[in-house]
Amino acid sequence: MILHDAGTTHDRPTLLLPLKAFVAQCDIEDIVDSVWKAFGPFGSFLCSAVNLSTKNPMVRYDPLCMCAANETAKRVSDVLNEMSWNSISVNWRPGMTLVIDNWKTLHGRGAANIDDSHTRFLQRLLVFDKNELPLFPDVLAT
């Protein structure tokens, strides 16, 4: 994945956490069994944090739009919150570009000291190899 800062100014970093470090700290069964409620522009829906259907397992977690929906997810969330202190913090500058291996790195938004909702604008470009991207049907529930 390629991220590019097309905004004007903000102080919200992007946090990077190697997937291997996360899996080493959290029981894989807890990751697989966790259920999350995600909030999006079209409503909320239940989802998993992990996709094991591809050759490279993928973990998805965003505390700004996902909350734990069962006790297992709460344990996983606690581990992720503790680990965020050990993540790599990327401080953005206008025009900066960052390339992330989305299969091996968890990434998320750090905290901001000011409201940057009108000045923070990251463009995202996903780059795929010859393997087909698994598509999931849109399942929305409120």
N, CA, C and O atoms as CSV, one atom per row, in Angstrom:
chain,resi,resn,atom,element,x,y,z
A,1,MET,N,N,0.844,-1.159,0.000
A,1,MET,CA,C,0.000,0.000,0.000
A,1,MET,C,C,0.897,1.232,0.000
A,1,MET,O,O,1.944,1.261,0.646
A,2,ILE,N,N,0.469,2.232,-0.728
A,2,ILE,CA,C,1.201,3.493,-0.783
A,2,ILE,C,C,0.305,4.578,-0.197
A,2,ILE,O,O,-0.832,4.757,-0.634
A,3,LEU,N,N,0.824,5.302,0.798
A,3,LEU,CA,C,0.117,6.438,1.386
A,3,LEU,C,C,0.864,7.706,1.011
A,3,LEU,O,O,2.094,7.749,1.034
A,4,HIS,N,N,0.103,8.741,0.663
A,4,HIS,CA,C,0.705,10.023,0.285
A,4,HIS,C,C,-0.026,11.137,1.028
A,4,HIS,O,O,-1.255,11.194,1.016
A,5,ASP,N,N,0.725,12.009,1.665
A,5,ASP,CA,C,0.146,13.125,2.398
A,5,ASP,C,C,-0.182,14.249,1.416
A,5,ASP,O,O,0.709,14.939,0.922
A,6,ALA,N,N,-1.486,14.422,1.140
A,6,ALA,CA,C,-1.935,15.477,0.237
A,6,ALA,C,C,-2.620,16.593,1.017
A,6,ALA,O,O,-3.244,17.475,0.429
A,7,GLY,N,N,-2.502,16.551,2.352
A,7,GLY,CA,C,-3.119,17.568,3.187
A,7,GLY,C,C,-2.227,18.780,3.336
A,7,GLY,O,O,-1.152,18.861,2.741
A,8,THR,N,N,-2.690,19.719,4.139
A,8,THR,CA,C,-1.914,20.935,4.355
A,8,THR,C,C,-1.045,20.809,5.595
A,8,THR,O,O,0.172,20.984,5.522
A,9,THR,N,N,-1.655,20.510,6.721
A,9,THR,CA,C,-0.869,20.370,7.941
A,9,THR,C,C,-1.664,19.571,8.969
A,9,THR,O,O,-2.889,19.671,9.039
A,10,HIS,N,N,-0.962,18.790,9.752
A,10,HIS,CA,C,-1.580,18.049,10.845
A,10,HIS,C,C,-0.467,17.450,11.695
A,10,HIS,O,O,0.687,17.373,11.272
A,11,ASP,N,N,-0.836,17.030,12.896
A,11,ASP,CA,C,0.177,16.426,13.762
A,11,ASP,C,C,-0.162,14.986,14.126
A,11,ASP,O,O,0.390,14.449,15.086
A,12,ARG,N,N,-1.059,14.352,13.377
A,12,ARG,CA,C,-1.465,12.976,13.663
A,12,ARG,C,C,-0.533,12.003,12.925
A,12,ARG,O,O,-0.526,11.970,11.695
A,13,PRO,N,N,0.248,11.215,13.667
A,13,PRO,CA,C,1.158,10.271,13.005
A,13,PRO,C,C,0.422,9.030,12.531
A,13,PRO,O,O,-0.711,8.777,12.939
A,14,THR,N,N,1.060,8.270,11.681
A,14,THR,CA,C,0.619,6.923,11.333
A,14,THR,C,C,1.470,5.978,12.160
A,14,THR,O,O,2.694,6.097,12.197
A,15,LEU,N,N,0.802,5.026,12.832
A,15,LEU,CA,C,1.504,4.048,13.654
A,15,LEU,C,C,1.649,2.748,12.880
A,15,LEU,O,O,0.691,2.280,12.265
A,16,LEU,N,N,2.830,2.167,12.906
A,16,LEU,CA,C,3.110,0.905,12.225
A,16,LEU,C,C,3.506,-0.139,13.262
A,16,LEU,O,O,4.310,0.133,14.154
A,17,LEU,N,N,2.936,-1.334,13.138
A,17,LEU,CA,C,3.247,-2.422,14.051
A,17,LEU,C,C,3.423,-3.700,13.232
A,17,LEU,O,O,2.487,-4.130,12.560
A,18,PRO,N,N,4.616,-4.317,13.278
A,18,PRO,CA,C,4.818,-5.557,12.519
A,18,PRO,C,C,3.822,-6.628,12.953
A,18,PRO,O,O,3.639,-6.861,14.148
A,19,LEU,N,N,3.182,-7.275,11.993
A,19,LEU,CA,C,2.195,-8.312,12.274
A,19,LEU,C,C,2.803,-9.433,13.113
A,19,LEU,O,O,2.141,-9.958,14.008
A,20,LYS,N,N,4.057,-9.810,12.837
A,20,LYS,CA,C,4.708,-10.879,13.605
A,20,LYS,C,C,4.799,-10.527,15.076
A,20,LYS,O,O,4.622,-11.399,15.927
A,21,ALA,N,N,5.072,-9.260,15.398
A,21,ALA,CA,C,5.167,-8.837,16.794
A,21,ALA,C,C,3.809,-8.964,17.478
A,21,ALA,O,O,3.733,-9.377,18.635
A,22,PHE,N,N,2.742,-8.613,16.770
A,22,PHE,CA,C,1.390,-8.718,17.321
A,22,PHE,C,C,1.020,-10.171,17.575
A,22,PHE,O,O,0.536,-10.509,18.655
A,23,VAL,N,N,1.247,-11.035,16.584
A,23,VAL,CA,C,0.890,-12.453,16.709
A,23,VAL,C,C,1.705,-13.118,17.820
A,23,VAL,O,O,1.214,-14.031,18.485
A,24,ALA,N,N,2.942,-12.669,18.023
A,24,ALA,CA,C,3.777,-13.227,19.084
A,24,ALA,C,C,3.243,-12.872,20.475
A,24,ALA,O,O,3.497,-13.597,21.438
A,25,GLN,N,N,2.504,-11.764,20.587
A,25,GLN,CA,C,1.991,-11.308,21.878
A,25,GLN,C,C,0.550,-11.725,22.152
A,25,GLN,O,O,0.076,-11.618,23.283
A,26,CYS,N,N,-0.136,-12.193,21.134
A,26,CYS,CA,C,-1.564,-12.487,21.265
A,26,CYS,C,C,-1.835,-13.917,20.807
A,26,CYS,O,O,-1.266,-14.372,19.815
A,27,ASP,N,N,-2.691,-14.614,21.519
A,27,ASP,CA,C,-3.070,-15.973,21.152
A,27,ASP,C,C,-3.774,-15.947,19.794
A,27,ASP,O,O,-4.771,-15.243,19.631
A,28,ILE,N,N,-3.273,-16.695,18.829
A,28,ILE,CA,C,-3.850,-16.706,17.474
A,28,ILE,C,C,-5.318,-17.120,17.495
A,28,ILE,O,O,-6.109,-16.634,16.687
A,29,GLU,N,N,-5.688,-18.014,18.414
A,29,GLU,CA,C,-7.095,-18.419,18.519
A,29,GLU,C,C,-7.970,-17.229,18.938
A,29,GLU,O,O,-9.098,-17.082,18.467
A,30,ASP,N,N,-7.438,-16.386,19.824
A,30,ASP,CA,C,-8.190,-15.190,20.217
A,30,ASP,C,C,-8.382,-14.259,19.020
A,30,ASP,O,O,-9.455,-13.682,18.841
A,31,ILE,N,N,-7.346,-14.118,18.211
A,31,ILE,CA,C,-7.459,-13.249,17.034
A,31,ILE,C,C,-8.535,-13.779,16.093
A,31,ILE,O,O,-9.365,-13.019,15.594
A,32,VAL,N,N,-8.513,-15.093,15.854
A,32,VAL,CA,C,-9.465,-15.710,14.927
A,32,VAL,C,C,-10.889,-15.658,15.481
A,32,VAL,O,O,-11.836,-15.440,14.724
A,33,ASP,N,N,-11.052,-15.857,16.793
A,33,ASP,CA,C,-12.387,-15.921,17.395
A,33,ASP,C,C,-12.958,-14.557,17.776
A,33,ASP,O,O,-14.099,-14.478,18.231
A,34,SER,N,N,-12.194,-13.492,17.601
A,34,SER,CA,C,-12.686,-12.178,18.000
A,34,SER,C,C,-13.748,-11.673,17.018
A,34,SER,O,O,-13.650,-11.879,15.809
A,35,VAL,N,N,-14.751,-11.013,17.570
A,35,VAL,CA,C,-15.832,-10.420,16.772
A,35,VAL,C,C,-15.834,-8.928,17.063
A,35,VAL,O,O,-15.755,-8.505,18.216
A,36,TRP,N,N,-15.924,-8.142,16.003
A,36,TRP,CA,C,-15.827,-6.687,16.105
A,36,TRP,C,C,-17.049,-6.038,15.490
A,36,TRP,O,O,-17.642,-6.576,14.555
A,37,LYS,N,N,-17.423,-4.891,16.010
A,37,LYS,CA,C,-18.464,-4.075,15.392
A,37,LYS,C,C,-17.746,-2.903,14.733
A,37,LYS,O,O,-17.067,-2.120,15.397
A,38,ALA,N,N,-17.906,-2.798,13.431
A,38,ALA,CA,C,-17.272,-1.731,12.660
A,38,ALA,C,C,-18.330,-0.698,12.289
A,38,ALA,O,O,-19.478,-1.030,11.991
A,39,PHE,N,N,-17.910,0.553,12.317
A,39,PHE,CA,C,-18.803,1.664,11.986
A,39,PHE,C,C,-18.310,2.305,10.698
A,39,PHE,O,O,-17.153,2.714,10.602
A,40,GLY,N,N,-19.186,2.388,9.715
A,40,GLY,CA,C,-18.802,2.964,8.438
A,40,GLY,C,C,-19.820,3.973,7.959
A,40,GLY,O,O,-20.802,4.248,8.650
A,41,PRO,N,N,-19.596,4.521,6.790
A,41,PRO,CA,C,-20.503,5.561,6.273
A,41,PRO,C,C,-21.902,5.045,5.956
A,41,PRO,O,O,-22.839,5.835,5.848
A,42,PHE,N,N,-22.057,3.721,5.803
A,42,PHE,CA,C,-23.360,3.150,5.462
A,42,PHE,C,C,-23.988,2.413,6.630
A,42,PHE,O,O,-24.951,1.669,6.445
A,43,GLY,N,N,-23.458,2.606,7.825
A,43,GLY,CA,C,-23.990,1.942,9.013
A,43,GLY,C,C,-22.924,1.097,9.683
A,43,GLY,O,O,-21.742,1.190,9.352
A,44,SER,N,N,-23.346,0.280,10.617
A,44,SER,CA,C,-22.412,-0.576,11.334
A,44,SER,C,C,-22.623,-2.029,10.912
A,44,SER,O,O,-23.683,-2.398,10.407
A,45,PHE,N,N,-21.582,-2.849,11.131
A,45,PHE,CA,C,-21.662,-4.252,10.779
A,45,PHE,C,C,-20.678,-5.031,11.643
A,45,PHE,O,O,-19.700,-4.473,12.140
A,46,LEU,N,N,-20.943,-6.323,11.817
A,46,LEU,CA,C,-20.041,-7.201,12.553
A,46,LEU,C,C,-19.008,-7.760,11.590
A,46,LEU,O,O,-19.316,-8.066,10.438
A,47,CYS,N,N,-17.775,-7.891,12.075
A,47,CYS,CA,C,-16.720,-8.418,11.215
A,47,CYS,C,C,-15.671,-9.135,12.052
A,47,CYS,O,O,-15.686,-9.084,13.282
A,48,SER,N,N,-14.777,-9.791,11.367
A,48,SER,CA,C,-13.629,-10.428,11.981
A,48,SER,C,C,-12.437,-9.502,11.806
A,48,SER,O,O,-12.421,-8.663,10.905
A,49,ALA,N,N,-11.446,-9.654,12.663
A,49,ALA,CA,C,-10.224,-8.864,12.508
A,49,ALA,C,C,-9.210,-9.587,11.637
A,49,ALA,O,O,-8.174,-9.023,11.284
A,50,VAL,N,N,-9.503,-10.827,11.293
A,50,VAL,CA,C,-8.525,-11.620,10.553
A,50,VAL,C,C,-9.174,-12.266,9.339
A,50,VAL,O,O,-10.335,-12.673,9.380
A,51,ASN,N,N,-8.413,-12.352,8.271
A,51,ASN,CA,C,-8.831,-13.046,7.060
A,51,ASN,C,C,-7.792,-14.125,6.800
A,51,ASN,O,O,-6.657,-13.825,6.430
A,52,LEU,N,N,-8.177,-15.378,6.992
A,52,LEU,CA,C,-7.258,-16.497,6.794
A,52,LEU,C,C,-7.466,-17.175,5.443
A,52,LEU,O,O,-6.844,-18.202,5.172
A,53,SER,N,N,-8.327,-16.622,4.591
A,53,SER,CA,C,-8.650,-17.282,3.333
A,53,SER,C,C,-7.602,-17.087,2.250
A,53,SER,O,O,-7.679,-17.718,1.196
A,54,THR,N,N,-6.635,-16.232,2.490
A,54,THR,CA,C,-5.585,-16.006,1.504
A,54,THR,C,C,-4.305,-16.683,1.970
A,54,THR,O,O,-4.212,-17.128,3.114
A,55,LYS,N,N,-3.319,-16.760,1.081
A,55,LYS,CA,C,-2.062,-17.423,1.460
A,55,LYS,C,C,-1.322,-16.644,2.541
A,55,LYS,O,O,-0.536,-17.222,3.292
A,56,ASN,N,N,-1.564,-15.349,2.626
A,56,ASN,CA,C,-0.976,-14.509,3.663
A,56,ASN,C,C,-2.097,-14.009,4.565
A,56,ASN,O,O,-2.904,-13.186,4.134
A,57,PRO,N,N,-2.167,-14.491,5.816
A,57,PRO,CA,C,-3.225,-14.010,6.707
A,57,PRO,C,C,-3.162,-12.494,6.848
A,57,PRO,O,O,-2.080,-11.907,6.894
A,58,MET,N,N,-4.332,-11.868,6.914
A,58,MET,CA,C,-4.418,-10.420,7.006
A,58,MET,C,C,-5.195,-10.055,8.266
A,58,MET,O,O,-6.248,-10.636,8.530
A,59,VAL,N,N,-4.696,-9.111,9.040
A,59,VAL,CA,C,-5.380,-8.622,10.224
A,59,VAL,C,C,-5.803,-7.187,9.971
A,59,VAL,O,O,-5.032,-6.371,9.466
A,60,ARG,N,N,-7.044,-6.897,10.331
A,60,ARG,CA,C,-7.587,-5.549,10.158
A,60,ARG,C,C,-8.050,-5.062,11.528
A,60,ARG,O,O,-8.839,-5.733,12.193
A,61,TYR,N,N,-7.562,-3.897,11.951
A,61,TYR,CA,C,-7.970,-3.334,13.231
A,61,TYR,C,C,-7.822,-1.821,13.178
A,61,TYR,O,O,-6.752,-1.307,12.852
A,62,ASP,N,N,-8.892,-1.114,13.496
A,62,ASP,CA,C,-8.850,0.340,13.563
A,62,ASP,C,C,-9.694,0.764,14.757
A,62,ASP,O,O,-10.922,0.720,14.692
A,63,PRO,N,N,-9.043,1.179,15.860
A,63,PRO,CA,C,-9.807,1.530,17.059
A,63,PRO,C,C,-10.715,2.743,16.872
A,63,PRO,O,O,-11.595,2.982,17.699
A,64,LEU,N,N,-10.519,3.513,15.800
A,64,LEU,CA,C,-11.380,4.663,15.560
A,64,LEU,C,C,-12.707,4.277,14.926
A,64,LEU,O,O,-13.668,5.045,14.990
A,65,CYS,N,N,-12.777,3.086,14.308
A,65,CYS,CA,C,-14.045,2.679,13.696
A,65,CYS,C,C,-14.434,1.235,14.042
A,65,CYS,O,O,-15.414,0.719,13.507
A,66,MET,N,N,-13.673,0.576,14.936
A,66,MET,CA,C,-14.002,-0.788,15.352
A,66,MET,C,C,-14.003,-0.863,16.874
A,66,MET,O,O,-13.145,-0.281,17.539
A,67,CYS,N,N,-14.979,-1.589,17.413
A,67,CYS,CA,C,-14.970,-1.841,18.854
A,67,CYS,C,C,-15.239,-3.322,19.086
A,67,CYS,O,O,-15.892,-3.986,18.281
A,68,ALA,N,N,-14.724,-3.823,20.199
A,68,ALA,CA,C,-14.865,-5.233,20.537
A,68,ALA,C,C,-16.337,-5.580,20.737
A,68,ALA,O,O,-17.061,-4.865,21.429
A,69,ALA,N,N,-16.775,-6.685,20.126
A,69,ALA,CA,C,-18.167,-7.120,20.253
A,69,ALA,C,C,-18.279,-8.390,21.094
A,69,ALA,O,O,-19.390,-8.842,21.370
A,70,ASN,N,N,-17.153,-8.976,21.507
A,70,ASN,CA,C,-17.177,-10.112,22.423
A,70,ASN,C,C,-15.946,-10.034,23.329
A,70,ASN,O,O,-15.051,-9.218,23.108
A,71,GLU,N,N,-15.914,-10.891,24.346
A,71,GLU,CA,C,-14.814,-10.856,25.319
A,71,GLU,C,C,-13.467,-11.174,24.672
A,71,GLU,O,O,-12.441,-10.625,25.071
A,72,THR,N,N,-13.470,-12.055,23.680
A,72,THR,CA,C,-12.228,-12.404,22.986
A,72,THR,C,C,-11.656,-11.176,22.284
A,72,THR,O,O,-10.453,-10.921,22.352
A,73,ALA,N,N,-12.506,-10.427,21.621
A,73,ALA,CA,C,-12.049,-9.205,20.941
A,73,ALA,C,C,-11.540,-8.185,21.953
A,73,ALA,O,O,-10.601,-7.445,21.661
A,74,LYS,N,N,-12.137,-8.137,23.123
A,74,LYS,CA,C,-11.664,-7.226,24.168
A,74,LYS,C,C,-10.232,-7.576,24.570
A,74,LYS,O,O,-9.407,-6.682,24.760
A,75,ARG,N,N,-9.928,-8.876,24.701
A,75,ARG,CA,C,-8.557,-9.289,25.039
A,75,ARG,C,C,-7.587,-8.885,23.932
A,75,ARG,O,O,-6.492,-8.397,24.210
A,76,VAL,N,N,-7.989,-9.088,22.674
A,76,VAL,CA,C,-7.143,-8.713,21.543
A,76,VAL,C,C,-6.934,-7.202,21.521
A,76,VAL,O,O,-5.823,-6.727,21.284
A,77,SER,N,N,-7.993,-6.457,21.765
A,77,SER,CA,C,-7.903,-4.998,21.794
A,77,SER,C,C,-6.943,-4.535,22.884
A,77,SER,O,O,-6.165,-3.606,22.671
A,78,ASP,N,N,-6.991,-5.172,24.041
A,78,ASP,CA,C,-6.081,-4.817,25.136
A,78,ASP,C,C,-4.628,-5.029,24.734
A,78,ASP,O,O,-3.772,-4.194,25.026
A,79,VAL,N,N,-4.345,-6.154,24.059
A,79,VAL,CA,C,-2.975,-6.430,23.595
A,79,VAL,C,C,-2.546,-5.367,22.591
A,79,VAL,O,O,-1.440,-4.837,22.687
A,80,LEU,N,N,-3.404,-5.054,21.633
A,80,LEU,CA,C,-3.066,-4.043,20.625
A,80,LEU,C,C,-2.838,-2.678,21.253
A,80,LEU,O,O,-1.920,-1.959,20.857
A,81,ASN,N,N,-3.657,-2.315,22.219
A,81,ASN,CA,C,-3.490,-1.015,22.870
A,81,ASN,C,C,-2.184,-0.949,23.647
A,81,ASN,O,O,-1.523,0.089,23.661
A,82,GLU,N,N,-1.807,-2.043,24.290
A,82,GLU,CA,C,-0.526,-2.088,24.998
A,82,GLU,C,C,0.644,-2.013,24.017
A,82,GLU,O,O,1.651,-1.360,24.290
A,83,MET,N,N,0.504,-2.678,22.887
A,83,MET,CA,C,1.595,-2.737,21.913
A,83,MET,C,C,1.758,-1.421,21.164
A,83,MET,O,O,2.836,-1.147,20.638
A,84,SER,N,N,0.715,-0.606,21.106
A,84,SER,CA,C,0.829,0.634,20.333
A,84,SER,C,C,1.932,1.531,20.880
A,84,SER,O,O,2.460,2.377,20.158
A,85,TRP,N,N,2.284,1.351,22.152
A,85,TRP,CA,C,3.375,2.130,22.724
A,85,TRP,C,C,4.709,1.722,22.105
A,85,TRP,O,O,5.665,2.496,22.142
A,86,ASN,N,N,4.785,0.530,21.542
A,86,ASN,CA,C,6.032,0.037,20.952
A,86,ASN,C,C,6.028,0.104,19.431
A,86,ASN,O,O,6.926,-0.432,18.782
A,87,SER,N,N,5.031,0.754,18.867
A,87,SER,CA,C,4.946,0.824,17.409
A,87,SER,C,C,5.889,1.893,16.863
A,87,SER,O,O,6.434,2.711,17.604
A,88,ILE,N,N,6.062,1.857,15.556
A,88,ILE,CA,C,6.852,2.869,14.856
A,88,ILE,C,C,5.909,4.013,14.514
A,88,ILE,O,O,4.823,3.783,13.982
A,89,SER,N,N,6.312,5.236,14.812
A,89,SER,CA,C,5.478,6.401,14.557
A,89,SER,C,C,6.038,7.178,13.367
A,89,SER,O,O,7.197,7.593,13.376
A,90,VAL,N,N,5.207,7.370,12.350
A,90,VAL,CA,C,5.605,8.136,11.169
A,90,VAL,C,C,4.936,9.501,11.243
A,90,VAL,O,O,3.711,9.601,11.181
A,91,ASN,N,N,5.735,10.545,11.373
A,91,ASN,CA,C,5.222,11.908,11.417
A,91,ASN,C,C,5.204,12.483,10.005
A,91,ASN,O,O,6.234,12.563,9.335
A,92,TRP,N,N,4.017,12.879,9.571
A,92,TRP,CA,C,3.811,13.307,8.195
A,92,TRP,C,C,4.246,14.748,7.948
A,92,TRP,O,O,4.200,15.607,8.827
A,93,ARG,N,N,4.673,14.966,6.698
A,93,ARG,CA,C,4.929,16.302,6.163
A,93,ARG,C,C,4.183,16.377,4.825
A,93,ARG,O,O,4.111,15.375,4.114
A,94,PRO,N,N,3.638,17.518,4.476
A,94,PRO,CA,C,2.942,17.628,3.188
A,94,PRO,C,C,3.829,17.134,2.044
A,94,PRO,O,O,4.995,17.515,1.937
A,95,GLY,N,N,3.257,16.281,1.192
A,95,GLY,CA,C,3.977,15.739,0.044
A,95,GLY,C,C,4.724,14.444,0.322
A,95,GLY,O,O,5.246,13.825,-0.605
A,96,MET,N,N,4.787,14.022,1.582
A,96,MET,CA,C,5.511,12.808,1.948
A,96,MET,C,C,4.754,11.575,1.473
A,96,MET,O,O,3.523,11.566,1.463
A,97,THR,N,N,5.492,10.525,1.076
A,97,THR,CA,C,4.906,9.269,0.625
A,97,THR,C,C,5.499,8.130,1.444
A,97,THR,O,O,6.695,8.123,1.735
A,98,LEU,N,N,4.651,7.160,1.818
A,98,LEU,CA,C,5.057,6.018,2.620
A,98,LEU,C,C,4.580,4.744,1.938
A,98,LEU,O,O,3.419,4.650,1.538
A,99,VAL,N,N,5.475,3.758,1.802
A,99,VAL,CA,C,5.123,2.463,1.220
A,99,VAL,C,C,5.093,1.443,2.356
A,99,VAL,O,O,6.063,1.307,3.102
A,100,ILE,N,N,3.975,0.728,2.485
A,100,ILE,CA,C,3.769,-0.241,3.569
A,100,ILE,C,C,3.431,-1.598,2.965
A,100,ILE,O,O,2.628,-1.681,2.035
A,101,ASP,N,N,4.043,-2.669,3.490
A,101,ASP,CA,C,3.627,-4.028,3.141
A,101,ASP,C,C,2.392,-4.326,3.983
A,101,ASP,O,O,2.503,-4.658,5.163
A,102,ASN,N,N,1.234,-4.209,3.381
A,102,ASN,CA,C,-0.040,-4.338,4.079
A,102,ASN,C,C,-0.290,-5.751,4.597
A,102,ASN,O,O,-1.159,-5.941,5.448
A,103,TRP,N,N,0.442,-6.738,4.111
A,103,TRP,CA,C,0.293,-8.121,4.561
A,103,TRP,C,C,1.118,-8.388,5.811
A,103,TRP,O,O,0.841,-9.337,6.546
A,104,LYS,N,N,2.131,-7.561,6.060
A,104,LYS,CA,C,3.042,-7.817,7.174
A,104,LYS,C,C,3.048,-6.731,8.238
A,104,LYS,O,O,3.753,-6.857,9.239
A,105,THR,N,N,2.275,-5.667,8.043
A,105,THR,CA,C,2.318,-4.534,8.956
A,105,THR,C,C,0.919,-4.029,9.273
A,105,THR,O,O,0.133,-3.740,8.371
A,106,LEU,N,N,0.617,-3.927,10.560
A,106,LEU,CA,C,-0.605,-3.249,10.976
A,106,LEU,C,C,-0.314,-1.756,10.965
A,106,LEU,O,O,0.788,-1.337,11.320
A,107,HIS,N,N,-1.268,-0.967,10.570
A,107,HIS,CA,C,-1.069,0.477,10.542
A,107,HIS,C,C,-2.339,1.161,11.007
A,107,HIS,O,O,-3.442,0.651,10.813
A,108,GLY,N,N,-2.173,2.305,11.613
A,108,GLY,CA,C,-3.336,3.027,12.098
A,108,GLY,C,C,-2.996,4.470,12.404
A,108,GLY,O,O,-1.837,4.881,12.344
A,109,ARG,N,N,-4.023,5.227,12.732
A,109,ARG,CA,C,-3.867,6.638,13.048
A,109,ARG,C,C,-3.507,6.814,14.513
A,109,ARG,O,O,-4.113,6.200,15.391
A,110,GLY,N,N,-2.536,7.639,14.762
A,110,GLY,CA,C,-2.199,8.001,16.132
A,110,GLY,C,C,-3.094,9.134,16.602
A,110,GLY,O,O,-3.935,9.631,15.854
A,111,ALA,N,N,-2.905,9.529,17.833
A,111,ALA,CA,C,-3.694,10.615,18.408
A,111,ALA,C,C,-3.191,11.966,17.891
A,111,ALA,O,O,-2.008,12.134,17.598
A,112,ALA,N,N,-4.103,12.905,17.789
A,112,ALA,CA,C,-3.751,14.270,17.369
A,112,ALA,C,C,-3.986,15.224,18.529
A,112,ALA,O,O,-4.853,14.992,19.371
A,113,ASN,N,N,-3.215,16.289,18.565
A,113,ASN,CA,C,-3.381,17.303,19.601
A,113,ASN,C,C,-4.425,18.346,19.232
A,113,ASN,O,O,-4.936,19.055,20.100
A,114,ILE,N,N,-4.745,18.440,17.933
A,114,ILE,CA,C,-5.733,19.400,17.459
A,114,ILE,C,C,-6.693,18.699,16.511
A,114,ILE,O,O,-6.411,17.592,16.053
A,115,ASP,N,N,-7.817,19.324,16.211
A,115,ASP,CA,C,-8.758,18.780,15.237
A,115,ASP,C,C,-8.168,18.966,13.842
A,115,ASP,O,O,-8.058,20.085,13.340
A,116,ASP,N,N,-7.790,17.844,13.227
A,116,ASP,CA,C,-7.183,17.919,11.896
A,116,ASP,C,C,-8.107,17.359,10.818
A,116,ASP,O,O,-7.649,16.998,9.734
A,117,SER,N,N,-9.396,17.286,11.108
A,117,SER,CA,C,-10.333,16.667,10.175
A,117,SER,C,C,-10.441,17.413,8.848
A,117,SER,O,O,-10.890,16.836,7.857
A,118,HIS,N,N,-10.037,18.690,8.809
A,118,HIS,CA,C,-10.118,19.454,7.564
A,118,HIS,C,C,-8.756,19.691,6.917
A,118,HIS,O,O,-8.677,20.257,5.827
A,119,THR,N,N,-7.685,19.262,7.585
A,119,THR,CA,C,-6.346,19.501,7.030
A,119,THR,C,C,-5.573,18.208,6.778
A,119,THR,O,O,-4.607,18.209,6.016
A,120,ARG,N,N,-5.986,17.101,7.410
A,120,ARG,CA,C,-5.300,15.818,7.211
A,120,ARG,C,C,-5.970,15.096,6.053
A,120,ARG,O,O,-7.168,14.815,6.092
A,121,PHE,N,N,-5.188,14.799,5.025
A,121,PHE,CA,C,-5.725,14.107,3.863
A,121,PHE,C,C,-4.654,13.172,3.320
A,121,PHE,O,O,-3.697,13.611,2.682
A,122,LEU,N,N,-4.824,11.879,3.579
A,122,LEU,CA,C,-3.889,10.883,3.059
A,122,LEU,C,C,-4.535,10.170,1.878
A,122,LEU,O,O,-5.645,9.650,1.990
A,123,GLN,N,N,-3.847,10.149,0.766
A,123,GLN,CA,C,-4.296,9.390,-0.389
A,123,GLN,C,C,-3.740,7.979,-0.245
A,123,GLN,O,O,-2.599,7.794,0.179
A,124,ARG,N,N,-4.560,6.976,-0.605
A,124,ARG,CA,C,-4.150,5.581,-0.469
A,124,ARG,C,C,-4.220,4.896,-1.825
A,124,ARG,O,O,-5.195,5.034,-2.563
A,125,LEU,N,N,-3.177,4.167,-2.129
A,125,LEU,CA,C,-3.125,3.390,-3.356
A,125,LEU,C,C,-2.771,1.963,-2.975
A,125,LEU,O,O,-1.748,1.720,-2.334
A,126,LEU,N,N,-3.615,1.023,-3.368
A,126,LEU,CA,C,-3.334,-0.383,-3.105
A,126,LEU,C,C,-2.678,-0.995,-4.327
A,126,LEU,O,O,-3.123,-0.770,-5.452
A,127,VAL,N,N,-1.638,-1.757,-4.116
A,127,VAL,CA,C,-0.898,-2.398,-5.195
A,127,VAL,C,C,-1.060,-3.903,-5.031
A,127,VAL,O,O,-0.757,-4.445,-3.968
A,128,PHE,N,N,-1.529,-4.579,-6.063
A,128,PHE,CA,C,-1.759,-6.015,-5.988
A,128,PHE,C,C,-0.768,-6.757,-6.867
A,128,PHE,O,O,-0.275,-6.229,-7.863
A,129,ASP,N,N,-0.489,-7.996,-6.475
A,129,ASP,CA,C,0.330,-8.839,-7.340
A,129,ASP,C,C,-0.614,-9.628,-8.238
A,129,ASP,O,O,-1.786,-9.273,-8.360
A,130,LYS,N,N,-0.135,-10.667,-8.855
A,130,LYS,CA,C,-0.965,-11.429,-9.794
A,130,LYS,C,C,-2.036,-12.253,-9.087
A,130,LYS,O,O,-2.964,-12.738,-9.734
A,131,ASN,N,N,-1.924,-12.420,-7.768
A,131,ASN,CA,C,-2.933,-13.181,-7.039
A,131,ASN,C,C,-4.212,-12.367,-6.942
A,131,ASN,O,O,-4.184,-11.145,-6.796
A,132,GLU,N,N,-5.325,-13.068,-7.024
A,132,GLU,CA,C,-6.613,-12.403,-7.009
A,132,GLU,C,C,-6.950,-11.915,-5.608
A,132,GLU,O,O,-6.725,-12.632,-4.633
A,133,LEU,N,N,-7.477,-10.726,-5.498
A,133,LEU,CA,C,-7.906,-10.179,-4.222
A,133,LEU,C,C,-9.212,-10.846,-3.814
A,133,LEU,O,O,-10.153,-10.893,-4.607
A,134,PRO,N,N,-9.285,-11.373,-2.570
A,134,PRO,CA,C,-10.552,-11.973,-2.139
A,134,PRO,C,C,-11.585,-10.873,-1.920
A,134,PRO,O,O,-11.321,-9.899,-1.214
A,135,LEU,N,N,-12.738,-11.025,-2.513
A,135,LEU,CA,C,-13.803,-10.041,-2.361
A,135,LEU,C,C,-14.869,-10.606,-1.426
A,135,LEU,O,O,-15.200,-11.789,-1.493
A,136,PHE,N,N,-15.390,-9.770,-0.574
A,136,PHE,CA,C,-16.403,-10.187,0.371
A,136,PHE,C,C,-17.672,-9.412,0.092
A,136,PHE,O,O,-17.613,-8.222,-0.219
A,137,PRO,N,N,-18.822,-10.064,0.198
A,137,PRO,CA,C,-20.083,-9.350,-0.055
A,137,PRO,C,C,-20.285,-8.282,1.009
A,137,PRO,O,O,-19.884,-8.445,2.161
A,138,ASP,N,N,-20.905,-7.204,0.607
A,138,ASP,CA,C,-21.201,-6.129,1.561
A,138,ASP,C,C,-22.351,-6.595,2.447
A,138,ASP,O,O,-23.475,-6.782,1.981
A,139,VAL,N,N,-22.058,-6.775,3.707
A,139,VAL,CA,C,-23.077,-7.182,4.679
A,139,VAL,C,C,-23.166,-6.079,5.702
A,139,VAL,O,O,-22.239,-5.871,6.484
A,140,LEU,N,N,-24.273,-5.376,5.701
A,140,LEU,CA,C,-24.454,-4.263,6.622
A,140,LEU,C,C,-25.570,-4.584,7.590
A,140,LEU,O,O,-26.616,-5.099,7.195
A,141,ALA,N,N,-25.350,-4.281,8.853
A,141,ALA,CA,C,-26.369,-4.424,9.874
A,141,ALA,C,C,-26.251,-3.246,10.815
A,141,ALA,O,O,-25.168,-2.687,10.989
A,142,THR,N,N,-27.351,-2.872,11.416
A,142,THR,CA,C,-27.289,-1.754,12.366
A,142,THR,C,C,-27.388,-2.260,13.784
A,142,THR,O,O,-27.354,-1.467,14.726
